[in-house]
C-alpha cells in the first residue's frame, strides 16, 4: 500500500497539551484532504475529512470525532475524559453512522498513586460484531522501584485483554488511513461474561544502565500457559551495538523457541539484521535492511534500503518508516509501500519565519525492482506545507511514477 504523500503532516497540529488555540471552553480541529488523478476516469482519487470537536468544563471534557470519505460518513466517535486529583477516567463509544450501529465502547478508570498505578479497563462490542454482543474487563496493577529501573505489572483478564481490537471498513476508492480504527481493550477473547480468563505478569529491570531484562508470564483459566524471557545488551563493549535474546517456551505444548535479534546503530547509520542459528548455536548474521539519516541546518536526508523484498517491506511514515517483516506488518495492520520497493530516499526541510509562519518541503523517491528505468526509479512524491502558527496549515503535493503525473493533492487543517 502507498502513503498519500505525507499529507497528514498538516494533521500534526494536535489538540493535546493546548497545541491549538482555544475559544472559551470549545476546542477542535478540522482536517480535509482532496486528491486529483488526471489519468483516471474519475478525476477525484482521494477524499478524507476529520472533524474533532471538544467541550471542556472544569475537570470534564466531552468530545466528538467524525470521519468522512468519498462514500460518506465513515465513523462517529464520542468521548468523555475526566481528571480529578489522582483519579482519571477516559471513555469513548464508536458508531457506524450509515446504519446507526453501535460498534464499540471502552472505559478506562485509573488511580495514580505514585509509584503505583491501578487501572480498570472495560470494553464492549455491539451485536453486529462477529460472535455477537460481548464485553469484558482487565484489572491492571503497575508499580515501579528504584526510579523506574524495576517495574512490575500484573494484568488480570476477565473476558478481555490489552492486545488491541480493530474495526475496518472497505471502500472502492482505494486505501485510506481512516478505514481502520484500533483500540487497546479487546473484549472478545472469551464468552459474554466477566469470568477469569487469565493473568499476565510482566517484570522489567535495567541494570548498570546497559542490561535490560524482561519476563512475561502468561496464565489462562486452565493454568500456566507460557513464559517469555528477554535479555537486552545495550551499547555492548562500549560501542553502539545492541543485542537482544528472546527465549519463549510453553509447558502444555512442551515446545520452545529461541529467537535472537541483532541491531546496531552507529550514529546516523542503522543496520537491520537477524542472527542465524538453531538450538542456541549462532551460525551467522543476515542483514536485511540499512538506514542512513543525517540532519544539517534544518534539512534531513534519509535513505532506507530493503535488501530482501521477498520477506520484508518498508512501512509508511505513520508506522515508523522502518523495514519490518511483511507478515508482521500484515498482522499489526501497518500500511506499507509496494513490496517491490527496495529503496526510499527522502529529503525534508523546514524554514521558520519571524512572524510564526513555517514553510516545509518534503520529497520521497522510491526505487523498485526490474522497472527498466535508471537506478530502477519507480515513483517520487513531493509536497510542501505552510503553517500559520498553530491555527492553520495548508499542504499540497504531487505524485509521479513511471506512467507520468498521477496525482495532485491538497490538504488543509484548521485548529481552534
DOBA-130786 format. One record per residue: x negated, y, z negated of N, C-alpha, C in turn; residue in one letter. Coordinates in steps of 0.02 Angstrom, whole numbers, plus 32768, in hexadecimal, padded with zeros to 4 digits. Layout:
N
XYZXYZXYZA;...
END
This chain:
416
7FD67FC580008000800080007FD4803E8000X;7FF0807580177FC880B180207FE380EB7FF8X;7FB7810D7FD67FCB81487FB07FD881817FE1X;800881AA7FD1801A81E17FFD7FF4821F7FEBX;7FB4821F7FF97F8682577FF87F81827F7FB8X;7F86825E7F827F7B827F7F417FAA82B97F36X;7FE682B47F53801482EC7F4B802B82F47F03X;802482BE7EDC803682C57E96800482EF7E70X;7FD183097E917FA483387E707FCB83737E56X;800183837E78802B83BA7E60805283A77E22X;805A83667E178082834F7DDE805A834D7D9DX;801A835C7DA17FF183597D668004838F7D34X;802D83BF7D4A804783F17D1B807C83CF7CF1X;806883B27CB9809483897C8F80B483B37C58X;80E983997C3C810A83BC7C0680E783B57BC4X;80BF83807BBC80A283727B7A807383AA7B64X;807283B47B23804383E27B05804E842A7B18X;8089843C7B2E809684817B3F807584957B80X;806B84647BAE804A84747BEC807384A27C17X;80B484A37C0F80E084CE7C3780F6850A7C0CX;8109853C7C30812485777C0F816B85697BF9X;817D85777BBC81BF85677BA281EE85A27BA8X;822D85947BB3826185C87BB4828F85BA7B7AX;828085D87B4082A685C97B04829D85807AF2X;82D4855E7ADF82CE85177ACD82CC84E97B0AX;82D385057B4682D784DB7B83829184D47BA2X;828184977BB68244848A7BDB8256845D7C16X;822A84597C468238842E7C7F820684367CB7X;820E840B7CE881E5840E7D25820E83F17D5EX;81FF84097D99821F83EF7DD681E983E57E0AX;81E583A97E2481B483987E5781D7837B7E93X;81C583927ECE81E283787F0B81AB836D7F3EX;81AF83377F63817E83267F9781A283127FD7X;818C832F800F81AA832180508172830F8081X;817B82D880A6814B82C480D8816982C1811DX;814582DB814F815B82DB8194812C82AF81BEX;8149828281E781218255821181338260825AX;81098282827F8119829282C5811C825582F2X;80FC821D82DF80FB81E2830B813681B38300X;815E81BF82CC8196819382BE81D781AF82DBX;8208818282E38249819782FC826981C882CCX;826581B9828B827F81E68258824782168244X;82538257824C821F8288823F820A828681F6X;823A827F81C8822A827F818182148238816DX;81D78233815481BD81F2814081C381E680F5X;81BD821980CE81C18211808681E8824B8067X;820A823B8031822A826F8009823182547FC2X;821C827B7F92822582697F4C822B82A87F23X;825282A47EEF825D82DE7EC4826A82C67E7DX;824D82E87E4C825782D87E06826883187DE0X;82A083177DBD82B5834F7D9382B283397D4AX;828883597D23827E83497CDD829283857CB3X;82C7837E7C8C82E283B57C6582E383A17C1BX;82CC83CF7BF082CC83C17BA982EA83F97B80X;830583E87B46832184197B18830684097AD2X;82E084387AB682C0842E7A7582E1845B7A41X;82F2843D7A098310846279D282F384477991X;82C3846D797582A384577938827B84187943X;828883E3791D826383A57923827F83767958X;82B5838A797982D8835F79A982D1837979F0X;82C5834B7A1F82C2835D7A6682EA832A7A8FX;831783447AB9833E831C7AE7832483277B2EX;832482F37B56830882FA7B9A833182D37BCCX;832B82E87C0A834C82C67C42831B82C57C7DX;830F828A7C9982E282837CD3830982627D0BX;830E82867D448333826D7D7E830382667DB9X;8304822C7DD982D9821E7E13830482157E51X;82ED82337E88831282307EC882E2821C7EFFX;82FB81F47F3082D681E57F6D830781EC7FA7X;82F381D67FE3831D81DE801F836381C08015X;836681867FF583A681647FEF83D381837FBAX;83B981B47F9483E281D77F6483C681D57F1EX;83F381D67EEE83E281D87EA783C881937E93X;8389818F7E818368814E7E75836D81377E2DX;835781607DFD835781507DB68371818A7D8EX;8390817A7D5583A281AE7D25838E81967CE0X;836581BD7CBF834C81AB7C7C835D81E37C4BX;837781D07C11838481FE7BDA835681EB7BA0X;833B821F7B7F830D82117B48831B823C7B0CX;830482247AD2830A824A7A9482CC823E7A6BX;82A982747A58826D82707A2F8278829979F0X;8261827E79B8826682A1797982298293794FX;820E82C8793081D482C2790481E282E878C4X;81DF82C6788D81EC82E5784C81B982CA781AX;818482F17810814F82DB77E4812B829E7801X;8127826977D98104822D77EF813281FE7816X;81718210782081A281E6784281AF82027888X;81AE81D778BA81BE81EC78FE81EA81B8791FX;821381D0794E823F81A37974823D81B879BDX;8235818679E9823581927A31826681617A51X;829C817C7A6D82D081517A8A82E081667AD1X;82F481377AFA830781457B3F833881127B59X;835E81267B8E838D80FA7BB0838581047BFBX;838680CD7C21837D80D07C6983BC80B77C8CX;83D380DD7CBF840E80CA7CE583FE80C97D30X;842580A27D54842280A17D9D845D80CA7DB5X;845181087DCD848981377DDA84B881217E11X;84A080FC7E4384CB80EA7E7C850880C17E65X;84FE80957E348534806B7E1B8549807D7DD4X;852280A87DB4852F80BB7D6F851C80847D3DX;84F380557D5384E1801C7D2984AE80307CF3X;84B980177CB78487801E7C8284527FE97C8CX;84127FFE7C8E83DC7FD07C9C83B27FC07C5EX;83A27FF37C3683707FE77C018376801E7BCDX;8367800B7B8F8362803C7B59832A80267B2BX;830680587B0F82CE804A7AE382CC807D7AABX;82BE80667A6F82B580927A368276807F7A11X;824D80B17A00820E80A579DD820E80D0799EX;821280AF7963821280D2792381CF80C57902X;81AA80FB78F2816680F578D7815F811B7896X;813980FD78688126811C782980DA81207827X;80BF815D782D80778167782E805E817677E8X;8046814277C7802E814777827FE2813E7783X;7FBF816B77A57F78816777B27F51814B7776X;7F2A811577817F1680F677C17F4280BB77D7X;7F7E80B677BC7FAC808077CE7FE7809D77F6X;7FF9807C782C80328090785580628055785BX;80A08061784880D5802E784C810580427884X;810F801678B58138802778EF816A7FEF78FCX;81A88003790A81DC7FD4791E81F27FE47965X;81E67FB5799381FC7FBB79D8823C7F9379E2X;826F7FB279FE82AD7F8F7A0D82C37FA07A54X;82D87F6E7A7A82EB7F7A7AC083257F4E7AD4X;83477F627B0883817F3E7B2283847F457B6EX;83967F107B9083A37F137BD883ED7F0B7BE4X;84057F277C1B844C7F267C2A84637EE47C47X;84A47EDC7C5084C07E9D7C6A84AC7E8E7CB2X;84977EC17CD884837EB47D1D843D7E977D23X;84187E957CED83D47E797CEE83D87E2D7CF5X;83A97E0D7D1A83AA7DC47D1F83A97DA57CD9X;83DA7D797CCC83E17D5C7C8A84157D7E7C5FX;842E7DB77C7784637DDA7C54844B7E067C1CX;847A7E1D7BF4846C7E4A7BBC843C7E287B8BX;84097E4D7B7683D87E317B4783B87E697B20X;83A17E587AE383807E8A7ABA834F7E687A8BX;83217E907A7082EF7E757A4282C77EAD7A23X;829C7E9A79F382747ECC79CF822E7EB279C3X;82017EE179B581BC7ED179A281AB7EFC7965X;81967EDB792F81807EFE78F381347EFF78F3X;81177F3A78F980CF7F41790180B07F6578C6X;807B7F4778AB80577F637872800E7F6C7886X;7FF67FAB78837FB27FBA789B7F8D7FE07864X;7F4E7FCD78597F257FEE78267EDD7FF3783CX;7EBA802678237E74803178337E49803577F5X;7E0A802077FC7DD9802577C67D99804377E2X;7D71806177B57D30807D77C87D3580AE7802X;7D6680DA77FE7D6E810D78317D8080F47875X;7D9E80B978797DB4809E78B97D86806978D5X;7D4C805D78B57D1E802978CD7D3D7FE378C6X;7D6C7FDB78977D8F7F9C788E7DDA7FAA7890X;7DFF7F8478B77E487F8C78BA7E697F4878BBX;7EA37F45789C7ECB7F0878997F137F1A78ADX;7F2F7EF378DB7F737EFF78F17F997EBD78F2X;7FD47EBE78D47FFE7E8378D380427E9578F1X;80547E72792780947E7E794980C07E417940X;80F87E4A791D81297E147914815E7E1A794AX;81647DE6797381917DE679AC81D47DC97998X;82097DEF79A4824D7DD8799582777DE079D5X;826C7DB27A04828F7DB47A4482737DE57A75X;82397E037A66821A7E347A9381CF7E347A88X;81AA7E4E7AB981627E597AB181507E9C7AD1X;81107EAE7ACC80F97EEF7AE680D27EE57B27X;80E47EB27B4D80C37EA47B8C80DA7ECF7BC6X;81117EF57BBB81297F227BEF81607F027C19X;818E7F2C7C3181C47F167C5D81CD7F4B7C93X;81DA7F357CD081DF7F637D0982237F5B7D2BX;823C7F937D46827A7F947D6D82687FB27DB1X;827A7F8F7DE682667FA37E2982A17FA57E58X;82A47FD97E8182D57FDD7EB682B07FDE7EF9X;82D37FCC7F2E82B57FCA7F7082CF80047F9AX;82A980157FCD82BC804B7FF982A4803B803FX;82CE804A807082BC803E80B6828D807380D1X;827E80A680A8825380DD80BE820B80D480A7X;81F88097809381B2808B808281A680918038X;816780858023815680847FDC815980C97FBCX;816780C97F7C816881077F55815A80F67F0DX;813481217EEC812481157EA58162811A7E7AX;819881397E9281D481407E6A81FF81017E69X;81EF80D17E94821980967E9A821480687E5EX;81E0806F7E3581D580437DFC81D1806A7DBBX;81F680537D8981F3806E7D4681D980377D17X;81A880487CED818A80177CC0818D80307C79X;81A080037C4B81A580157C0481827FDF7BDBX;816F7FF07B9E81437FC57B7781657F897B57X;81A37F8F7B4281C57F5A7B1C81EE7F2E7B4AX;81DE7EED7B4B82027EBD7B74822F7E927B48X;82717E9B7B4B829F7E757B1F82B97E357B40X;82977E1C7B7482B17DE27B9982897DA37B8EX;825C7DA27B5C82327D677B5282567D2E7B2EX;82917D3D7B1382B67D0A7AED83007D167AF8X;83297CF17AD683717CF77ADD838B7D387ABFX;83CB7D477AC983E87D867AB083F77D857A66X;83C27D7B7A3E83CA7D7E79F683877D9379D8X;838A7DB0799D834E7DCA797D832F7D96794FX;83197D5E796D82F87D2A794582AC7D2F7950X;82877D0D7925823E7D0D792A82287CEC796BX;81FF7D10799281E77CF579D2819B7CEC79D4X;81787D0779A281307CFF79A3810D7D36797CX;80CC7D30797A80A27D60795680617D6A797EX;804B7DA87984800C7DB879A57FE27DE17975X;7FA97DC679617F7C7DE879327F3D7DFA7957X;7F2B7E3B79567EF07E5479797EC07E737947X;7E827E5C794A7E4D7E77791F7E167E92794BX;7E027ED1793F7DCD7EF179657D997F0E7936X;7D5A7F08794A7D237F2379217CEC7F3B794FX;7CCC7F71793A7C937F8D795F7C587F91792EX;7C217F6E793F7BE67F6B79147BAB7F8D7936X;7B877FB579107B4B7FD779267B5780047963X;7B96801479707BA6804079A77B9C802279EBX;7B8B7FE279EF7B7C7FC47A317B987F7E7A39X;7BB47F617A047BCF7F1D7A0A7C187F1E79F6X;7C437F0D7A247C8B7F0C7A177CA57EC57A15X;7CD17EB879E57CEE7E7579DD7D3A7E7B79D9X;7D5D7E527A007DA67E5279FF7DBF7E0A79F9X;7DEE7E0179CC7E0D7DC079C37E597DC879C8X;7E787DA079F47EC07DA279FD7EDC7D5C79F0X;7F047D5679BB7F237D1679A97F6D7D1A79B9X;7F867CE979DE7FCC7CE979F37FEF7CAB79D9X;80277CB779B880517C80799F80967C8679BDX;80B57C4E79C980FB7C4C79E081267C2F79A9X;81677C2979B781937C0C798481837BC27978X;815D7BA379A7814A7B5D799F81087B54797AX;80E37B8B796E80A37B86794C806C7BAA7971X;802E7B9779617FF47BB8797F7FF37BAD79CBX;7FE77BE279F17FEB7BDF7A397FA77BEA7A5BX;7F847C207A4A7F447C2D7A6B7F187C5A7A41X;7ED87C597A527EA77C837A307E787C9F7A65X;7E6F7CE17A657E427D017A947E0D7D287A6DX;7DCF7D1D7A7F7D967D407A617D717D667A97X;7D607DA47A897D3C7DCD7AB97D027DEF7A96X;7CC77DEA7AB37C8A7E097A987C6D7E367ACDX;7C657E767ABC7C4C7EA77AEC7C0B7EC47AD2X;7BD87EC27AFD7B987EE17AEE7B937F227B16X;7B927F5B7AF47B917F9C7B157B497FB67B17X;7B357FCC7B547AF17FE77B5E7ABD7FB87B42X;7ABF7F7A7B5A7A927F477B447A4A7F5A7B51X;7A1E7F4F7B2179D67F5D7B2579C77FA67B32X;79F77FD27B1F79EC80197B2679F680357B6BX;7A0E800C7B9A7A1B80237BDE7A6680207BEAX;7A7F80477C1B7AC880487C287AE080067C46X;7ADF7FD17C1F7AF37F8F7C357B247F727C02X;7B607F617C197B947F457BEE7BA37EFD7C04X;7BA87ED07BD47BBA7E8B7BE27BF47E767BB6X;7C277E597BD47C627E437BAF7C697DF77BB6X;7C727DD67B7D7C7C7D8E7B7C7CC17D807B60X;7CEA7D5B7B857D2D7D487B707D317CFC7B67X;7D4F7CE87B317D5A7CA07B257DA37C977B10X;7DC87C727B387E0F7C687B2B7E1D7C1D7B28X;7E427C087AF47E557BC27AF07E9B7BBC7AD3X;7EBB7B857AE47EFD7B767AC97EFA7B317AA9X;7F1A7B2A7A707F187AEB7A4C7F497AB97A6AX;7F857ACF7A7A7FB97AA17A8F7FAA7A827AD3X;7F887AA77AFF7F777A8B7B407F317A6D7B41X;7F0C7A737B0A7EC97A577B037E9C7A6C7B3CX;7E9F7AAB7B507E767AC57B877E567B067B72X;7E1F7B157B927DFD7B547B837DDC7B6E7BC2X;7DD27BAF7BC57DB17BCF7BFD7D7D7BFF7BE3X;7D487C087C097D127C367BF77D097C657C32X;7D187CA67C277D177CD67C5E7CEB7D127C4BX;7CAB7D0F7C5C7C807D4A7C4E7C897D7F7C84X;7C807DBD7C727C837DF57CA17C477E217C97X;7C317E407CCD7BF47E687CCC7C017EAB7CECX;7BEB7EE17CCC7BF57F247CE87BBA7F507CD5X;7BA37F777D047B6D7FA57CF67B7F7FEA7D11X;7B6B801D7CEF7B7B80627D027B3D808C7CF8X;7B1780957D2D7AD980BB7D2A7AE981047D3CX;7B0181297D0B7B11816F7D177B4981767D49X;7B3881897D877B6A81957DBB7B7881577DE4X;7B58811E7DD47B6180E17DFB7B8280AC7DD0X;7BB6808C7DEB7BD980577DC87BDC801A7DF5X;7BCC7FE17DD97BCC7FA37DFE7C027F757DE2X;7C2F7F5E7E0E7C627F2D7DFA7C477EE77E09X;7C457EBD7DD67C277E7C7DE17C437E497DAFX;7C3B7E0A7DC07C4D7DD27D957C117DA57D8BX;7C0D7D877D517BDA7D557D447BF67D117D59X;7BD07CED7D817BE57CAC7D997BCA7C757D6BX;7BF27C427D627BDC7C0A7D387C167BE07D21X;7C067BAB7CFF7C3A7B7F7CE37C1D7B5B7CA7X;7C497B4C7C787C347B287C3D7C017B4D7C13X;7C047B907C167BD47BB87BF07B927BC27C12X;7B877BA57C4E7B497BAC7C737B507BE17CA8X;7B267C167CA57B267C4C7CD67AFB7C3A7D11X;7B197C3B7D4D7AF57C287D8A7AE67C627DB7X;7B057C9C7DAD7AF77CD57DD87B267D0F7DCAX;7B1D7D447DF17B457D817DEB7B637D907E2FX;7BA47D9B7E327BC67DAD7E707BDA7DF77E6CX;7BC07E207E9A7BD17E677E9D7C077E717ED2X;7C417E8B7EBD7C797E937EEB7C8D7EDB7EF6X;7C6D7F0A7ED57C7E7F517EDF7C487F7F7EC6X;7C417FB97EE67C117FEC7ED27C3480307ED4X;7C2A80577EA07C47809A7E9D7C1180CD7E8DX;7C1181037EB37BE181397EA87C07817B7EA1X;7BF781A27E6E7C1A81E17E637BE982157E48X;7BEE82517E637BC482897E4D7BEC82C97E52X;7BE482F57E217C0683367E1F7BD3836E7E1EX;7BDB839D7E4C7BAD83D67E527BD684157E5EX;7BCF84467E327BEE84887E3B7C3984837E4AX;7C5D845B7E237CA584577E2B7CBD84297E62X;7C9084097E867CA383DA7EBB7C8C83947EA8X;7CB783637EB67CA8831E7EA57CA882F37EE3X;7C7182CF7EEC7C6C829F7F237C7082597F06X;7C99822E7F247CA381EB7F0A7CA681B87F43X;7C8381827F3B7C83814C7F6C7C92810A7F49X;7CC480E57F627CD780A57F457CD480707F7CX;7CAF803B7F717CA780067FA27CC27FC57F87X;7CEE7FA57FAD7D087F627F9C7CE37F307FC8X;7CB77F097FAA7C8D7EDC7FD07CAD7E987FDEX;7CE97E8D7FC47D0C7E4E7FCF7D567E5D7FD8X;7D697E6E80157DAE7E8280237DDF7E478024X;7DC57E0A80237DF27DD080217E107DC57FDCX;7DED7DDD7FA87E037DD07F637E147E117F3EX;7DF47E487F4F7DFB7E867F297E1A7EBD7F54X;7E347EF07F327E527F2A7F537E3B7F697F2FX;7E457FA37F4F7E377FE47F317E7A80037F1EX;7E8380107EDE7EC4802A7EC77ECB80747ED8X;7F09808B7ED97F1880D27EE57F0380FB7EA7X;7EFA813E7EB17EE181687E7A7F0881637E39X;7F4B815D7E3D7F73815A7E007F6881197DDAX;7F4680E97DF97F3580AA7DD77EEA80A27DD0X;7EC780DA7DCC7E8080DA7DBB7E4F80E07DF4X;7E6580D57E327E3780D57E6C7DFB80A97E5EX;7E0980697E4F7DD580397E3D7DDA7FFC7E6AX;7DA77FD27E687DA87F927E8B7DBF7F5D7E5AX;7DF77F3C7E697E107F087E3D7E2C7ECE7E65X;7E327E937E477E4D7E5A7E6C7E947E687E86X;7EA27E537EC27EE47E5D7EDF7F1A7E3A7EB6X;7F0B7E007E9C7F3C7DDC7E737F4D7E037E34X;7F1C7E247E167F297E4C7DDB7F517E8A7DECX;7F417EAB7E247F667EE67E3A7FAF7ED57E47X;7FBB7E9C7E6780007E877E7580257E787E35X;80047E567E0680247E447DC780357E817D9DX;800A7EB47D9F80147EEF7D76803D7F257D9AX;804E7F1A7DD980757F4B7DFF804C7F877E14X;800A7F807E1C7FE07FB77E317FE47FC27E7CX;7FED80007E917FEB80107ED87FA280127EEEX;7F967FF87F2A7F517FF77F437F5280047F8FX;7F1880177FA87F1180247FEF7F117FE28015X;7F1B7FE380577F1A7FA4807E7EDC7F7B806EX;7EE67F3A80687EAF7F0F80527E747F118081X;7E7F7F2280BF7E477F2580EF7E1A7F6180E5X;7E2F7F9280BC7E057FCD80AF7DCE7FB9807DX;7D907FBD80957D577FA8806B7D317FE4804EX;7D41802180657D1B805B804E7D488098804BX;7D4380BE80147D6580FE800D7D3281337FFAX;7D2E816880217D0181A080137D2C81DD8005X;7D2381FC7FCB7D4E82347FB67D2482707FA5X;7D4082AA7FB37D2282EA7F9F7D5983177F86X;7D53832F7F487D83835D7F2B7D5E839A7F10X;7D7F83D37F167D6184117EFD7D98843E7EE3X;7D8A84637EAE7DBA84927E917D9884D57E86X;7DBC850A7E997DA1854E7E947DD285787E6BX;7DC385857E2B7DEF85AF7E027DE585F97E11X;7E1A861F7E0B7E1786687E157E22868B7DD3X;7E1086CB7DD07E1586F17D927E5D86FC7D7DX;7E8D86FD7DAB7ED287097D9A7EF786CA7D85X;7ED386927D7B7EF386557D657F0686267D9EX;7EFF863D7DDC7F0E86147E167ED585E37E22X;7EE585A67E347EB385737E427EC085547E86X;7E8B85507EAE7E9085307EEF7E6684F07EEEX;7E8284B97F057E5D847B7F087E6784597F4BX;7E3584347F607E3684117FA07E1C83CB7F96X;7E3B839B7FB97E2683557FB37E2A83337FF7X;7DF9830980067DF982E280447DE3829B8033X;7E09826A804A7DF9822480417DF282048086X;7DBA81E380927DAE81C180D17DA7817680C3X;7DCC814E80EA7DCE810680DF7DAD80E2811AX;7D8980AD81097D698084813C7D83803D8135X;7D968020816E7DB47FDD816E7D877FAA818EX;7DA47F7381A17D7E7F3C81C17D967F338208X;7D667F2F82367D737F1F827C7DA47F4F829DX;7D9C7F9082907DC77FC182B27DAB7FD582F6X;7D6A7FCA83017D4C7FDD83407D3580258342X;7D42804D830E7D2D8092830C7CE9809882E9X;7CCB80D282EF7C8A80DF82D17C8E80D48285X;7C6280AB826B7C60809982247CA18079820CX;7CC9805E823A7D09803F82287D3880718206X;7D3780B0821D7D6480E282017DAC80CD820CX;7DD680D281D77E1B80BC81DB7E4D80F581D1X;7E40812281A17E71815681927E51818C8168X;7E6B81CA816E7E56820181447E948226812BX;7E91823980EB7EC6826080CD7EA782A180B2X;7EC682DA80C37EAD831B80AD7EE58342808EX;7ED7836180557F0B838780337EEF83C2800DX;7F1883F680067F0484337FE17F3C84467FB2X;7F29845E7F777F5984727F447F4784B77F2AX;7F7984E17F247F7085227F047FA085257EC8X;7F8585337E8E7FAC85347E507FAA857A7E33X;7FE485957E257FEB85D77E067FF385CE7DBBX;7FBB85CB7D9A7FBC85BD7D527FD985787D45X;800285737D12802385347D00806D85337D13X;808185657D3B80C8856C7D4A80DC854E7D8DX;80B285577DC080C785457E04808B852E7E2CX;809384F97E53805E84E17E7E807B84C67EBFX;805384CC7EF5806784B47F37802E84897F53X;804084507F6F800E84237F8D802484127FD3X;7FF484148002800183FF80467FC983D3805EX;7FD983A380897FA6837580A07FB9835380E0X;7F87833581017F928311813F7F7182CD813BX;7F89829E81637F6D825B81687F5F824C81B1X;7F22823781BF7F0D822682037EEF81E18202X;7F0681B4822F7EE7817282347ED38165827CX;7EC68126828D7EAD811582D07EE081238307X;7F21812C82F57F54813A83277F5F81858330X;7F3F81AE83067F4681F6830B7F64821482CDX;7F82825082D57FA08274829D7FE28252828BX;7FE88237824E8022820F823D804E822F8208X;8034825E81E18060827A81AD804782BE8195X;807882E98187806B832981668099832C812AX;807E833C80EF80A6833A80B280A0837C808DX;80D6838D806A80D883C9804080F883B77FFEX;80D983CD7FC780F683C07F8580F284007F5BX;8126840C7F33812584467F078138842F7EC0X;811D84527E90812D84447E4A813B84867E26X;817484897E06818784C37DDE818F84AC7D96X;817084D17D68817084BC7D22818584F87CF7X;81B184EB7CC781C785227C9D81CC850C7C54X;
END
